[in-house]
Amino acid sequence: NKRKRGTKMGLKTFKGGVHPYEGKELAKDQPIKEVLPKGDLVYPVSQHIGAPANPIVAKGDTVLRGQKIAEAGGFVLLQSTHLYPVP
């Protein structure tokens, strides 16, 4: 049971890997800065096909870092991948 060359654990790999340009030359000599948001942050609480979350803060409330903003409203609906394969 020999693996084919260019594969890892039977999966095909990219020769040499992927090396995207990161633009480090532009920022390599600059200090790291903390970037704070300007204005309000919006967090959608319904992001799946299950029951929506129930907000526990009101619109306009000040929310602290780490503060809980919603509670689960039910279960998330899971679909089997063998019935609904992902392309």
N, C-alpha and C positions, 0 to 999 in steps of 0.2 A: 504494500500500500504506500507507494511513493507519491509525494506531493509534486505537482507540476511546478516548474520554475516560474517565478513571478507571482506566486500565490502565497498566502499566509493562512494557515488553517483551512485550506481549501477555497478561500475567497480570493478573487482577483485584486491586485493592488496597483497603484500608480507607480510607474518606474520613476524614482527620484522624488516622489512626493509632490505636494502642492506648496509653492512658495510665493504667496501674494506679496505685492509691494506694500509696505506698511508706512512709508513716508517718514521714517525715523530721522532722516537727514534734516528735515525741517524743524524738528523739536528736540533733538538730542542734547542741545546746550541750554534748553529752557527749563526753568523750575516747574515742578508739578503744581497745578493750581486746583483749589477746590471750586467746583462749579455748582452754584446754587440755582434752583429753579426760579424763574421770574414769573410771578403770578400763581395761579391755582394749579394743583395737580388733580387729575381726574382718574379714578380707578373704577372701571366697569366691574360690577359684582356678578354679572351673568355672563360667564365665558365658556359654557359647555351646554350639552343638550339635556342635562338633568334639571332638577328643581332649582330655581334661582335662589341666590343667597338673600338673606334678609338684612338690610342695613340697620346698624344699631347706633349710627350717628346721623344727624340731620344735615341737610344742605346748609352750608354756611358755618357749620361748627368748626372750631379749631381742633385739629387732630395732631397728637404728638407722635413722634417716631416710635414705632412698635405698638401703638395702640390698635386694638381690634376694632375694625370698622364694619364687619358684617359677620353673620353666623350662617352656617349651612341651613338651607331650607328643606333639605331632603337628600336623597341619594343621587349620585351621578349615574346616568345610564351608560352602561358599558356594552359595546357591540363586539361580538366575537370576530377576530380577524379572518378565521377560516370561512365564515359566512359572508363577510364584507371585506375582501382583501384590499390592502392599501397598495396602489400602483407604485 
